[in-house]
């Protein structure tokens, strides 16, 4: 598709393309912001504000320390922490030292961690002590030679830091025993780096900045190679896309975003941390968004304008009794990503905050944002929106041919944010990249005449009922609109007569909700083959730390019966 039919539907002022050449590397972007916004608050964490200048000084010292270990340009350094101020400082340090960031999920098992450390060839890791036991179990089998050990209270200073560490270690017992001889404490590494020599390496746009590992739901977890220019592009694309509403932030208010998604996830990494740096914004770090009372208590202390999240988090917050303790009046943009946003959630969020959820779409392989609904929209569209500036989308059939508008096929993406390929896996790269440079997403979508794309589902999640395709997202969206339903997921289960049947798993909002009522609602709203054959009630749905529902677990694991009246907002 050469004609970008979507451009005519861009909000006023959003450019067709962005100039990615204004920064030679992500380091140039970071250092420019450190200089321009030195006096501003960069991060707010547990009541402590950390300035751009502090983050600059700390990351430069840590970069010098890493160079002093003998790490060479291009070596990989893993970062395994929740949302704490050490995370962005460590990212800046690794990049400034000419090294490559390997983002690691801190909830990994030892087996998963071992795979990622071995696959990436990481020689060092910056890890919070809460998860050090996991590293202890597998480090001998990995190339890691250097461990920098952080703690929750590192950057809180003095008495407060000591109290937080005592509570985490002794009261809540969140630090299981470990033995990592030779590990250096984070604050000690920074102190050593202050007295060491730092040599700024030459870094170019085509150098690898980040290895972002995919979830591995379709096989072995693979590292997407995100170049400096890929991430720069996505930051600038996101800035341009948000500008129509973010420019309404009063000049006397610092642009502020809520970072409730984990920074190891590419959505938060780019759309919270890197975009925040670019715009001189303040980022509110939420270390555990599953603790909704603590999250809402923290948000009640701030004025904020941007809130990227997943549908389950928007839903949990909107239903929480402490919702009204937060001032939502300054919220300018709510970006939904990571999973499909259900229309019932979007409707409730708009009613309660006055700020619509703009659903976007992307993948680890696209840094991540590829499309988004215009931030000026006032209504939920049920689509993933329009391609971002400089981005091309086309819909392909199984043979790789472009399909006409209105037909369902695989979404393929081309743009400056698309990865260079999978780390040390040219065979896997060849499977997803077309000859003309498009990345095949594995998601099935339909583009309309305006350039809006609607996802009908992932190939692997499609349910085949008597030869008819049933897309779980459609069923979920319908049932989520039923009174009494808090959360819902649809999966396919084997059926002797039809090949597969639809299974619904529901978390109740109303304890009085019955199976018969759900069946009647589905009868009224879904055609025969889309209606569930099996309905289960549970207290919660299994999810990734980011909040995506794990449909595979719903298919593979037996249910634990929900007690009557149980409600979950996790």
Number of C-alpha atoms within 10 A of each C-alpha: 11 7 7 15 14 19 17 11 12 19 17 9 10 19 16 17 16 19 13 19 11 10 18 17 25 26 23 17 18 19 17 15 20 23 12 13 19 17 13 18 21 26 25 22 18 16 10 14 19 20 18 27 19 18 23 19 16 22 27 25 24 30 31 25 25 26 24 15 11 9 18 14 16 17 18 26 30 27 27 26 28 25 22 25 26 25 22 21 21 23 26 23 27 32 26 28 28 27 26 26 27 28 23 25 22 20 16 15 15 17 12 16 22 22 17 24 25 15 16 25 17 22 18 22 23 25 25 24 23 23 23 22 18 22 26 15 17 18 20 11 11 19 16 21 14 19 23 21 23 25 22 24 21 20 19 20 11 10 10 15 15 15 14 18 19 15 13 17 18 11 10 9 12 14 17 12 14 15 11 15 8 10 15 16 19 22 18 15 21 23 15 15 22 19 11 17 13 19 13 13 13 12 22 18 19 14 20 25 29 27 27 26 25 19 14 10 10 9 8 12 16 23 25 26 27 29 27 25 25 28 30 29 26 29 29 20 28 19 19 19 24 21 17 18 16 18 11 11 17 10 8 6 11 17 20 27 27 24 26 24 28 24 29 23 20 27 25 22 22 22 25 28 25 22 23 22 25 20 16 21 25 26 27 26 26 25 22 15 22 18 12 19 15 15 19 20 14 18 19 17 12 16 19 25 23 23 22 26 25 23 23 24 23 21 21 18 20 21 18 13 11 16 20 13 12 16 15 19 12 17 21 23 23 25 22 27 24 23 19 23 27 25 19 19 25 26 15 17 20 17 12 15 20 15 22 25 32 27 30 26 25 20 17 21 28 26 29 28 28 29 26 25 27 22 24 19 13 13 13 19 16 19 23 26 24 27 27 29 25 19 21 21 24 24 26 21 14 8 6 14 11 17 17 16 15 14 15 19 25 26 25 24 25 22 22 23 26 29 26 19 22 22 19 14 12 10 10 13 18 13 10 17 19 15 9 7 13 18 24 20 18 16 17 23 24 23 25 15 11 15 20 21 29 20 22 22 20 17 14 12 18 18 25 20 20 13 11 13 12 24 23 23 21 17 22 21 21 17 26 20 18 15 14 19 19 24 29 24 22 27 26 26 18 15 13 7 9 13 14 20 24 24 23 23 23 26 25 25 18 15 14 11 18 12 14 10 13 20 17 12 17 19 14 11 14 16 9 10 17 23 21 21 15 16 15 15 22 21 21 20 23 17 14 11 16 23 20 18 18 14 18 14 14 20 15 9 8 8 13 11 10 16 11 14 13 15 19 15 22 19
